[in-house]
Amino acid sequence: MSVLQGPMRGPMGGSMVGGTRPASGGGGGSVLLVGDDTVQSTASADLTDGYAILYPFTASSSGTAATAYARIEGSFGTINAKFVIWNGSTGAVIATSAPVSVPATAGLVQFTISASIASGTAYRIGVVCDGYCKVYTTAATWELGYEANNYATPATVTSSGGDAAYGIPEFYVKS
C-alpha cells in the first residue's frame, strides 16, 4: 500500500480541456494519461460500501497505465479500495487494481494497475470500496457516477459518471 499524505490544499488551477490537464500530481516523471490530478479538499458525503464511485474523462495521452491515484478516506474502521478503469462508451471493466488499504484521514491513495490507454478515448475511472468512504472533489455539491457494484469483482457500470458543473474528483492514471 502506498498513501501519499500532506497538507490539504484547494484546486491548483490550470486549464481544463475535455476533462484533462497536464500532469502535476504524484508519480515523478510519469505521464498523466487520463483523469484530473488537481489536489482537491472538498469531501463527499459517506459513500456506501460495494458501490462504484466514478467519473468520465477523455484520455489526454496514450500509454500503458501503471499507477492510479484517488484522494479518498475511510469513514468507519479499516477499509480497502480497488481502482477501476471502465470503457467510456459501454461501461465494461477494462482493468482493476489489487486492493489497497484506505486511510482514516484524507490521503492520496496509490494503486498499481495495468491497461492500454488511448489518447482521445473516453473512459470512466474510479474506485469500489469494501466499506464506507469519502472521495474529494472540486465542489461541495458533487455529483459522481455512483451505483451498486461488486467489490470482490467490479462489474460493468451503467452510470455516465457525473457532471463537471457539480465537482470533479481527484482520480487519475499515469504511465
DOVEXZA-519335 format. One record per residue: residue in one letter; x, y, z of N, C-alpha, C in turn. Coordinates in steps of 0.05 Angstrom, whole numbers, padded with zeros to 5 digits, always signed. Example, Ala and Ser with C-alpha at 12.3 -4.5 7.8 and 13.67 -1.06 7.14 Angstrom:
// residues 2
A+00264-00114+00156+00246-00090+00156+00264-00066+00156/S+00257-00045+00142+00273-00021+00143+00258+00001+00157/
// end
This chain:
// residues 175
M+00017-00023+00000+00000+00000+00000+00017+00025+00000/S+00008+00045-00014+00022+00070-00014+00002+00092-00011/V+00005+00109+00009-00012+00131+00013+00006+00156+00014/L+00000+00175-00003+00015+00200-00004-00001+00220+00011/Q+00008+00229+00035-00007+00248+00050+00008+00273+00054/G-00006+00295+00058+00007+00320+00063-00015+00340+00069/P-00007+00365+00072-00028+00385+00077-00048+00386+00054/M-00074+00389+00061-00095+00391+00041-00094+00419+00030/R-00096+00422+00003-00096+00447-00010-00120+00448-00028/G-00128+00472-00036-00150+00476-00055-00141+00470-00083/P-00158+00473-00103-00151+00468-00130-00127+00485-00138/M-00109+00474-00154-00084+00487-00162-00088+00502-00188/G-00112+00503-00199-00116+00517-00224-00108+00501-00248/G-00103+00514-00269-00095+00500-00294-00118+00499-00312/S-00113+00498-00337-00134+00498-00358-00145+00469-00361/M-00171+00467-00360-00184+00441-00364-00193+00440-00393/V-00185+00419-00407-00194+00414-00435-00205+00386-00436/G-00230+00384-00441-00242+00357-00444-00239+00340-00419/G-00238+00352-00395-00235+00337-00370-00207+00328-00365/T-00187+00339-00379-00159+00331-00374-00142+00356-00369/R-00118+00351-00357-00100+00372-00351-00072+00361-00352/P-00052+00378-00358-00024+00369-00356-00018+00358-00329/A+00000+00339-00327+00007+00326-00302+00019+00346-00282/S+00011+00343-00256+00024+00359-00235+00023+00344-00208/G+00010+00321-00207+00007+00307-00182+00030+00287-00178/G+00024+00265-00163+00044+00245-00156+00054+00230-00180/G+00075+00214-00177+00084+00197-00198+00109+00205-00212/G+00125+00224-00200+00151+00231-00211+00150+00239-00240/G+00166+00226-00257+00168+00233-00285+00147+00220-00303/S+00128+00207-00291+00108+00193-00307+00089+00213-00321/V+00074+00203-00341+00056+00220-00357+00027+00216-00348/L+00012+00237-00345-00016+00236-00339-00030+00225-00364/L-00044+00202-00362-00058+00190-00384-00087+00198-00385/V-00100+00196-00362-00129+00202-00361-00136+00210-00332/G-00154+00230-00330-00163+00238-00303-00155+00267-00297/D-00158+00274-00271-00152+00301-00262-00135+00299-00237/D-00110+00309-00238-00092+00307-00215-00091+00332-00198/T-00110+00350-00202-00111+00374-00185-00118+00366-00157/V-00103+00375-00137-00108+00368-00109-00135+00379-00100/Q-00151+00362-00089-00178+00370-00080-00181+00369-00050/S-00198+00386-00038-00201+00386-00009-00230+00386+00000/T-00249+00382-00019-00277+00382-00012-00286+00353-00010/A-00295+00344+00014-00303+00316+00018-00331+00311+00009/S-00336+00288-00003-00364+00280-00009-00377+00270+00017/A-00402+00264+00016-00415+00250+00038-00404+00222+00039/D-00411+00207+00061-00403+00179+00063-00416+00164+00040/L-00399+00148+00025-00409+00133+00003-00410+00104+00011/T-00431+00090+00004-00437+00063+00013-00417+00043+00002/D-00411+00024+00019-00393+00002+00011-00405-00014-00012/G-00388-00024-00029-00398-00041-00052-00409-00025-00075/Y-00406+00002-00074-00415+00019-00096-00391+00028-00112/A-00395+00031-00138-00375+00043-00155-00378+00073-00154/I-00356+00087-00150-00355+00116-00150-00337+00124-00173/L-00349+00136-00194-00334+00140-00219-00339+00167-00231/Y-00323+00173-00251-00325+00198-00265-00315+00195-00294/P-00328+00208-00314-00319+00205-00342-00296+00224-00348/F-00276+00214-00362-00254+00231-00371-00247+00222-00400/T-00235+00240-00415-00224+00233-00441-00193+00233-00437/A-00180+00212-00447-00151+00209-00443-00137+00231-00458/S-00117+00243-00444-00101+00265-00455-00075+00254-00469/S-00067+00230-00462-00043+00218-00474-00047+00188-00478/S-00031+00176-00494-00031+00147-00498-00008+00134-00483/G-00013+00110-00473+00009+00095-00460-00003+00072-00444/T+00015+00059-00429+00007+00037-00412+00004+00047-00384/A-00020+00044-00373-00025+00053-00346-00009+00036-00327/A+00004+00049-00307+00020+00034-00288+00011+00041-00259/T+00002+00066-00255-00005+00075-00229-00031+00092-00230/A-00049+00088-00212-00073+00104-00210-00074+00116-00182/Y-00088+00139-00180-00089+00153-00155-00118+00162-00150/A-00126+00163-00124-00152+00174-00116-00148+00186-00089/R-00158+00210-00085-00158+00222-00058-00184+00213-00044/I-00181+00195-00025-00203+00183-00010-00196+00180+00019/E-00217+00174+00035-00213+00167+00063-00234+00147+00071/G-00227+00129+00090-00246+00110+00101-00262+00124+00123/S-00287+00117+00124-00304+00130+00144-00307+00115+00170/F-00308+00088+00169-00311+00072+00193-00292+00049+00192/G-00272+00049+00210-00254+00027+00212-00236+00024+00188/T-00223+00000+00186-00205-00005+00165-00220-00015+00140/I-00216-00001+00118-00229-00010+00093-00208-00012+00071/N-00216-00024+00049-00199-00027+00026-00214-00016+00002/A-00198-00009-00019-00210+00001-00044-00195-00012-00067/K-00209-00013-00090-00197-00021-00115-00202+00002-00135/F-00182+00008-00151-00185+00028-00172-00194+00013-00197/V-00213+00024-00212-00224+00011-00235-00224+00030-00259/I-00217+00020-00282-00219+00034-00307-00241+00020-00323/W-00262+00036-00330-00284+00025-00346-00283+00038-00374/N-00294+00023-00394-00297+00034-00421-00317+00057-00420/G-00309+00080-00432-00326+00104-00431-00352+00101-00446/S-00354+00083-00465-00379+00080-00481-00396+00058-00470/T-00385+00035-00465-00400+00011-00457-00402+00007-00427/G-00384+00019-00412-00383+00015-00383-00370-00011-00374/A-00360-00026-00394-00347-00052-00387-00320-00047-00372/V-00313-00065-00354-00288-00063-00339-00265-00068-00358/I-00245-00050-00358-00221-00053-00373-00199-00064-00356/A-00196-00053-00331-00175-00061-00313-00184-00055-00284/T-00174-00072-00266-00180-00069-00237-00153-00072-00222/S-00148-00055-00203-00124-00057-00187-00127-00078-00165/A-00105-00085-00152-00106-00101-00128-00118-00083-00106/P-00129-00095-00084-00139-00078-00063-00117-00063-00048/V-00124-00039-00039-00105-00022-00024-00120-00013+00001/S-00107-00011+00024-00118-00001+00048-00123+00029+00046/V-00146+00038+00055-00154+00066+00054-00149+00079+00081/P-00136+00102+00081-00130+00116+00107-00156+00126+00120/A-00155+00130+00146-00178+00141+00161-00179+00172+00159/T-00158+00184+00149-00157+00212+00143-00152+00215+00113/A-00159+00238+00102-00156+00242+00073-00127+00238+00064/G-00124+00222+00043-00098+00217+00032-00100+00210+00003/L-00078+00215-00011-00077+00207-00039-00068+00178-00040/V-00086+00160-00046-00081+00131-00046-00071+00123-00074/Q-00049+00108-00074-00037+00099-00098-00043+00069-00104/F-00051+00063-00128-00058+00036-00137-00040+00028-00160/T-00033+00002-00162-00019-00008-00185-00040-00020-00204/I-00039-00012-00229-00059-00021-00249-00046-00023-00276/S-00055-00040-00293-00044-00043-00320-00066-00043-00341/A-00064-00024-00360-00083-00023-00382-00071-00005-00403/S-00079-00010-00428-00071+00007-00450-00091+00030-00452/I-00081+00055-00452-00098+00079-00453-00092+00093-00480/A-00113+00100-00494-00110+00114-00520-00119+00143-00518/S-00102+00161-00526-00108+00189-00526-00134+00195-00541/G-00151+00212-00530-00176+00219-00543-00199+00200-00538/T-00194+00178-00524-00214+00158-00518-00228+00164-00491/A-00254+00159-00490-00269+00163-00466-00266+00139-00447/Y-00262+00146-00421-00260+00125-00400-00277+00135-00377/R-00285+00117-00360-00297+00123-00334-00277+00111-00314/I-00268+00127-00295-00248+00117-00276-00258+00123-00248/G-00251+00105-00229-00259+00110-00201-00252+00087-00183/V-00266+00085-00161-00260+00065-00141-00285+00050-00132/V-00280+00026-00121-00300+00010-00108-00288+00003-00081/C-00303+00009-00059-00292+00004-00032-00308-00018-00018/D-00295-00031+00002-00309-00052+00017-00321-00041+00043/G-00321-00016+00046-00332-00002+00069-00340+00026+00061/Y-00351+00041+00080-00359+00069+00074-00334+00086+00069/C-00335+00103+00049-00312+00120+00043-00321+00147+00033/K-00303+00166+00032-00308+00193+00021-00287+00197-00001/V-00295+00212-00022-00276+00220-00042-00275+00250-00042/Y-00255+00262-00055-00251+00290-00055-00254+00302-00083/T-00270+00324-00084-00277+00336-00110-00273+00366-00109/T-00280+00379-00132-00277+00408-00135-00300+00424-00123/A-00321+00411-00115-00345+00426-00105-00359+00410-00084/A-00371+00425-00065-00386+00412-00044-00412+00399-00055/T-00422+00408-00077-00446+00396-00089-00438+00376-00110/W-00421+00357-00102-00410+00337-00121-00432+00320-00132/E-00427+00311-00156-00445+00292-00170-00428+00273-00186/L-00423+00250-00175-00407+00230-00188-00424+00207-00197/G-00413+00190-00215-00427+00165-00220-00426+00149-00195/Y-00448+00138-00186-00450+00124-00160-00471+00103-00163/E-00463+00078-00165-00482+00056-00168-00473+00031-00155/A-00492+00014-00148-00486-00012-00136-00467-00028-00154/N-00447-00040-00142-00428-00056-00157-00418-00078-00139/N-00397-00091-00146-00387-00114-00131-00357-00109-00124/Y-00351-00106-00099-00323-00100-00091-00305-00124-00099/A-00314-00148-00094-00297-00171-00099-00289-00173-00129/T-00309-00169-00146-00304-00169-00175-00320-00146-00188/P-00307-00123-00190-00322-00100-00202-00334-00107-00229/A-00358-00096-00233-00373-00103-00257-00378-00079-00275/T-00391-00084-00298-00398-00063-00316-00415-00042-00302/V-00411-00016-00309-00427+00005-00298-00446+00017-00320/T-00468+00027-00311-00487+00040-00330-00487+00070-00327/S-00478+00080-00304-00478+00109-00299-00459+00123-00318/S-00467+00146-00328-00449+00162-00345-00425+00172-00330/G-00428+00176-00304-00405+00183-00287-00404+00210-00276/G-00423+00227-00279-00423+00253-00265-00424+00277-00283/D-00422+00300-00271-00425+00326-00285-00404+00345-00274/A-00387+00356-00291-00366+00375-00283-00377+00399-00268/A-00402+00407-00274-00413+00430-00260-00417+00425-00230/Y-00417+00400-00222-00421+00393-00194-00396+00382-00181/G-00374+00383-00193-00349+00374-00180-00335+00352-00195/I-00309+00355-00197-00292+00335-00210-00274+00322-00189/P-00274+00295-00187-00259+00282-00166-00229+00281-00173/E-00213+00278-00153-00184+00274-00157-00179+00244-00162/F-00185+00236-00186-00180+00209-00196-00162+00212-00220/Y-00140+00197-00222-00124+00198-00247-00106+00174-00250/V-00096+00170-00275-00080+00147-00282-00055+00158-00296/K-00032+00147-00288-00006+00155-00301+00009+00131-00312/S+00026+00136-00330+00043+00114-00342+00065+00106-00323/
// end
